[in-house]
Amino acid sequence: MKNKTALLFLILALTALLIGVFFGLLAALQYIIPDLLKDYIPFNKVRPFHVTSTISWIVLCATGSIYFFITQIEHLKLFSSKLIHTHFIIFIVTGIGIYVSFLTGKMEGREYLAYSPILTIPILLGWILFGVNYFKTIIQNVKNWPVYYWMWGTGIIFMIYHLSEAHFWLIPNFREYFIRDISVQWKSYGSFVGSWNMLVYGIAIYIMSKIKKDESSARGKTVFFFYFLGLTNLMFGWAHHTYIIPTQPWIRYVAYGVSMTEWILLIYIIREWKKSLTKEDKKSYCMAYKFLITADFWVFLNLILALLFSIPAINFFTHGTHITVAHSMGTTIGINTTILFASVFFIVSKINPSFKINQFAVKYGRNLFRISLFLFWITLLIAGVKKSYWMYFSENIFFSEMQDSLYYVYLAIFVFGMGLAISIISLGTVLIRVLTKTLKNQENLVLYSATLLIIINYQY
Ligand code: HEM
């Protein structure tokens, strides 16, 4: 394999996932023991460490997968190898910068992007390099694009715009007007998620068409309809993030309609694909196939939850409770992570089909993943319902009393979270091992390490 940077992106992504899982578990432990490490790393620091690491997993894994697919499976000559190397170095150095920013308490950013906003500049630069490399490569080499090329291209462009939009609050004209500020802020987060969904769903369709060995499934009317629905959702489906803001009710209804139909269509696409596969197809990419089926189940569960809490009367009670967390983690783990696991398993079976992977860790890891994620999700919902009851229906009960009454629910969150963590660690380490072994020629690693050391030394 000539260009191994795609694999380095994947290894970096899996490492971010493992770090994220560690902080997730720590955060869950702090629910039970609120004083745990409070003086060193309190919950309000652990949370951004967790959220940023897990979001980085999604974005980096999607990026690495796309680079891999276009160069190693489609065999397209990348417009510039220098750009992909620079992209990788920028992301790894910025990643370290983000952790340093959290550790030193420089958390002037907002909500999901809590790190120092200056670090967004290199992140944007990395995305621009990715965009240039992607479009130059695809436009020069491919005619009549299948849907996934459109999805990836759209995801990259919108990611650049919405990441910038999420920082419009730095401009006084936005910051000084509360409604404008909060509308743009939450709109940008919704569309930011929509942008990475474009990348991840594009990956799902790509893998499905490759497992089926039928390109026509990525060119049909249904998938293009799905693409336009996804695009509409990306641009207008953020309304549920701005629920508290006074807007016209029809805007919310349209947005909800769009986001629900997108999921229904995704379920339809996966089920039709599943029906059309032969036994041989399923066997040859066994793990990728199984993770895509798990994703289908989670799209279904999240659809039910989202349908319920999109009803304004219900949304009123779920806002600010663990039901929202169940929704975020249900989608980022249940849908995004399972599709991305499918992607990395697909890549692993492509780079080395005869590679001996630890079957025990993979088989039991996957089963544990499914069971513990489900139980974890249910307990988050229970915690949400209990908190909502306390917020709206109980009187004269202090916050601390409500927290004490949730002790066993929090304990269950931790226990199932631990199960989930063990499963992710076993799957993640197996994949990291295979990918690292594939990088037989260590030159790249040495080159990157050396460059990194120089940059870090320079920074200090
Ligand atoms: C493996 C065990 C995990 C545990 C124990 C865990 C635990 C937690 C906890 C305690 C929070 C904070 C919720 C709050 O604000 O009170 C959280 C938030 C979050 N986690 Fe996890 N997590 C885990 C894995 C993951 C993974 C693998 C992902 C994604 C790939 C993820 C994505 C998120 C997101 C997006 C949030 C923000 C939720 C929101 O603000 O709505 N988590 N997690």
Residues whose N, C-alpha, C, O or C-beta is under 5 A from the ligand:
A	BS01	HEM	V21 G24 L25 A27 A28 V51 T54 T324 V325 S328 M329 T332 I333 T337 G417 L420 A421
